[in-house]
Amino acid sequence: MKRLKVCGMIAMMACCSEAMAGGLMSNTNYHIAFDRMMARGASFEVDAAYSNPAGLVWGHEGWQLSFNWQIPTQNRDIESTFPLYTEENQTKTFHGKASAPFVPGLFATYHKDNWAISAMLGIVGSGGYVRYNEGLPMFIAPLMAGIAKSSGSITPEMYDIDAQVKGKQYIYGAQVSFAHKIGDYFSASVGFRVSYYQGYYRGHVKATLKDAIIKGLASQGINRTAELINYQLDCDQSGWGVNPILGANYHNGPLTLTAKYEFRTKLNIPNSTSVNSDPDGLLSAFKDGNKTRYDIPALLSIAAGYEFTPKLRATLEYHWFDDKHAKMSNNRQEALKRGTNEFLAGVEYDINKTWTVSVGGQRTDYGLSDDYQTNTSFACDSYSIGAGVAVNVNEHVRINAGYFTTLYSDYEKQVDNYYDTKLSGTETLKRTNGVIGFGIDYKF
């Protein structure tokens, strides 16, 4: 049978983001204080080891430690309309379930006089598993079109398709920063982060004639095997990169102004492929030893915090992710219209010495285009809302609990030549998301 163009099967599984907050390849929620307030760029607490390292010279003098545990869940559904589907209205929904059962975040800071050192361990990009139990339109549609073209007598009602796609992506990060107070109001920090990428891509797609069809052909003296197509893939990837991080902080009375710049992290990840049924053809992107780019983009963060009273604090924050200059597989970043803009706001109020409540919001606006969006790696502009509490158990221990949910805008695209089938198709990309987290901070 003639080869079918299946769009590299799961070749675009690269950059499958999980259910965390942040840009296309970056996470920003490591500490539960983010989950319950969102805007943490003016923090002097232990979470400033990530969000504001330069500000730690105004924080607790001595050691701080923090352990955080987040549980994100996300659904990623693709509603596909294509002329060869046998479902009602020729529309089929492909349901994807993404999860990361345990997302830890570890922080440590030490402040003495005009100096502070901080460290953080966390999942700095991606961070989860995704599974589509019925495959994806990007290879189901071409498969069906290929069968129709190569054998006009075989229609979609005559065969069954068995397909599954699953993948995992984690980018672990270890960050260290040094901060120094300059005069009465200014401080600066310098640091770096080492990022380690680990992921895998597994999948298969099989098309087989139904038993009744085979028997019918046999009765006509035509002997036909059941299998029409069978592609298999099992590929692991891992690699690492380093990026510098610079920070600045201005603090005068109730006002705090901060800026932080994270340089781009270059990740060029080699394949370790154990199964590839077509290494020189449709699945060549996963050929053993081939490399794929998964750069983490540069990030600029700017924040303004104000303490209205000793009990009431608020922060406004802005993030810019330079996605256009962070290389992706097949230079996919070039399809973006621009980088990502994020706007954050948060309010925190101390009810008494024990209880603190907070609420916050975030607007994420990507520079998306039809050519950028793929079945296994699509983004949707969104609003996030978070809330939670902090409980000061005593002068040393604080417990944080928070939850945030993300409300996504559906992304719809119409394609005249749907995955090179020469037939038109429509896709509506949908996401839902929620993150719950708990953490404990310790001062000594």
Secondary structure, 3 states (H helix, E strand, C coil): CCCCCCCCCCHHHCCCCCCCCCCCCCCCCCCHHHHHHCCCCCCCCCCHHHHCHHHHHHCCCEEEEEEEEEEEEEEEEEEEECCCCCCHHHEEEEEEEEECCCEEEEEEEEEECCEEEEEEEEEEEEEEEEEECCCCHHHHHHHHHHHHHHCCCCCHHHEEEEEEEEEEEEEEEEEEEEEEEECCCEEEEEEEEEEEEEEEEEEEEEEEECHHHHHHHHHCCCCCCCEEEEEEEEEEEEEEEEEEEEEEEEEECCEEEEEEEECCECCEEEEEEEEECCCCCCCHHHCCCCEEECCECCEEEEEEEEECCCCEEEEEEEEEECHHHCCCHHHHHHHCCEEEEEEEEEEEEECCCCEEEEEEEEEEEEECCCCCCCCCCCCCCEEEEEEEEEEECCCCEEEEEEEEEEEECCEEEEECCHHHCCCCEEEEEEEEEEEEEEEEEEEC
